[in-house]
Every structure is written in C-alpha cells, then in structure tokens.
C-alpha cells in the first residue's frame, strides 16, 4: 500500500513532446518576415520537423547524457603510440549528426539560408548547447576559405554537406567534414597579434610547418582547423587538417582538456604543434583580415545561441508557473510573478528578433546590409550575450528550489549562459570593435542609423532614446571609457526599433517603457503595472 505522504501533487508536468519552433511566436513570425514566400513552406516544414525533435523526450535525454558523460582524452594507445583522440558519448554524436543533417552547417548556398539556419540553430540549441560549437565553426569557416578559391572548391562541399561522419580519416574519404579554430595563446588571449606560433614555408606552394601552441582549441576531433601563426610576412591564417591525404595523422598533440564551468559535453583543449603541416589561407601578414569573416559569423552564433538559452529558460519558467499553485491560485495569475515572467519574455523576444534580423542581413548581402552588420553584430554580441546569464538565473528562480536541482535542466542552462559573452571576444573586445568601426567606417554608422530610423515617430520613448544616442555619438571625450555604455544604448535602440515595427503593441510598449523610457527597476519584475503583461506572458508560453 502506497504511503499517503508520498502522493505527488502540485508539480508541473515536464515540458516535453512539443514543437520548439511552432511554440515560439517571435521565432515563427521572424521566419515568415524574412523568408521569401516561395521558400516559406519548405522552411516551415524543415523547422517544424526539427522543432518536434528538439522538444522530444529522446533529444532531451541525449542532452542529459552528453553532459553527464563528458569527453575523455586518450593521448596514447595501449602500446604507447601517440593518438591524441577524444572519446565522446554516443549521445554527442546523435546530437551532432542531427544538427548536420538539419542543415545547420549549410547557410551559404541555399535561398534564405542564413535565416533558416539561424532559426534552426536557435531551435536545436535548446536541446543541447555544447555540440553547437563545432556546428558554428564549420558554418563560419566557409567565408574565410573563400579567400582562396582552390581551398574553397576542395573543402566547401564537405563543410556544407548534410552528412555527419565521426572518426579521424582523410577528409577526401568522408562525405562531410567539420572544422574548428585555433587563435588564442597563453600570452595573448584576445590580442592575437601577440601570438608566437611560427610558420616555416616548405618547397610546395602555400605549404608550411607550424610550431607552437594554442591555449583554446575547441572540438579537437574536427577534420580541420583554421589557425593563426607568424610567418615571415606577419600573422597569417592557415588550414591544419587532422589527417593528411596519405592517411597519416598530422602532428596535433592534445595536452589536456579544459575543465570548464559549463559546456561540459564539448571538448575544449590545449594543443601543441611541432612540425605540423598546414596550408596558407590568404596572403602572409593578412591573417586577421582573412579569418575575420569567420569570427563575425561565429559572433552572430553567440547571439543566436544566447537567444536560444534565454528562450528555453523562459519557456520553462512560464510552463512551471502555468501549473504550479501557491497562495490560493496559479503562479502565472499572480500579479508579481506575471510581472517577472513578462519582463523575461521581453528580453527573450528582443534577442530572438535581433538575431533573425542580423541573419537576414547576411542573406541580403548588399553593401548597405554589410555596413549595417559591421556595427550591429558586435553591438548585438555584446548586449544579448550579457543579458543571457541574468535572464536564465531569474527564470531558474521562478521554479524555486525545483529549478536549483539538476533534473530541472535549468542549472545546465545557467552554467552555459556566460560562455557566449566570452567566446569570440569578451565584452570589452566587442565594445572596442564598435568604436573601431565608428572611427574608420562611417558607412557603418549611416547604415545602422538608417535601420534604427525606420521606426522613428512610432514611439516617443524610442525617439527620445535615438536622440540621446546621437548626442552620445557626437561626444568623443572619454569615448573608450564610455564604450560599454554607448554599445548598450546602440543595442537597446536597435532592439526597440525592431520591436516597434514588428512585435505586437503590448510587447513593443513594454520594451520601450522599460528599456528605453526608464520606467524600470534594476531587477526583472519591475515593469510598469499598467502594461498588458498578461498578453506578453501568454505570447511567450510554450503550449504542449
């Protein structure tokens, strides 16, 4: 006979077996907005299929397994031969295989490819975020390789393939390949021009041997890597394959795997090169210029990945509140909890809307859109990734003690949340990059202001924020010390402009009142009580 004290009541059911894509109006409306009508049905079908898989119990279990069974480094085989291999749990390969087969490394050669891929990346990251690292780097390698047509012709079909093949073999024998990147070193970090890895040319045109180390090299089981090294002509970009064409292993000595705060499913390593064969990508001395397109694409993925973490945490918080009763009613109906949930929903929708707008600019590929991206990407990367951690933390708190235990999934999201703010340049690097663009590329500011100006006159708080931003931009005194403040305002004004144009009135009104109008506290849940908060929360609810 069951003990009556063990009867379970007043617990929310798991948020499972639902379509992650279709349950997100901000995302579905963004896809409809940015994908041409003739491709929309196809895009919807592929994203709904991926969304159902992402929301399935099976995919959620894969995410748990991949993080509870982190990768293991095997430096030598049983006989003492150096092998430098990393073993992953089968769940990692299932997650990665699904990402590749869903086209998440293939944005560059299909209609509306970047928006479709961004939406898919946002959906699938909600199942598990760590495996998104090699997915992102593989996608982002394509524009860097295009600086060398011969290399692009050889590698691009492999990188954009929708076939995933694990294991180390010559890339020419595989139906699909993944790429990583090695830029930072112990002594330099973000200051990559301080790199000491050396590149010595061989007799063959464009072939070199590399000697040095990389302090962070994520996903070391990828088929190839773009790395920076010092050649005679200066800092240069190189392609390093893990396995050479004749089947021998390239010198790629994995010293150890990083023991990280989060991102446990993914292997981040320290790597030594010692006579490592490489092909030059671009001209000597143009390494930063060559690899910068890869960096820009991965920075956008930082925005998308953070938006995904925010969306999943907010969906979990609203779902819990819709079932959990306290003090005589459902949490979702309590005015104070509703204020918190609405505030979180605003942050999530603003991040999603901005991420898709940036992806659409990549698809358009005009001079004006490229100029817009030059400022908008680092500004968005700075702000959206900064907002991720407090958003996830507040969403976790909505579940109370239930959110603090591992089984809820929120702790994993919280540990993951700071990563995108650090990866591909921390906050100061992004802010300084914005200043660099403002000083050197006036067309970028013009494109940014034109985008923001499309909503002028629609909301007086947005108009006031634009005016204040222009004042900030006109004052160059102490500009570096003010850079974070300036970039924050740029990102908020851009988000406000997008929401005023495209979001429901209650969402735009609440965003402008709080983020731009100053009617907001210093924590979530401090929105003006006169707003239509119930509609904001209901819009963000993931209905199973």
PyMOL commands that set and color helices and strands:
alter all, ss='L'
color gray80, all
select helices_A, chain A and resi 4-6+25-34+37-54+57-68+90-101+113-125+132-145+149-159+171-173+192-194+287-323+331-333+335-364+367-398+401-404+406-408+410-417+419-422+427-440+442-453+460-474+483-502+505-516+533-540
alter helices_A, ss='H'
color red, helices_A
select strands_A, chain A and resi 72-76+82-87+179-182+198-201+207-218+224-231+234-241+253-257+268-281+325-326+329-330
alter strands_A, ss='S'
color yellow, strands_A
deselect
rebuild
show_as cartoon
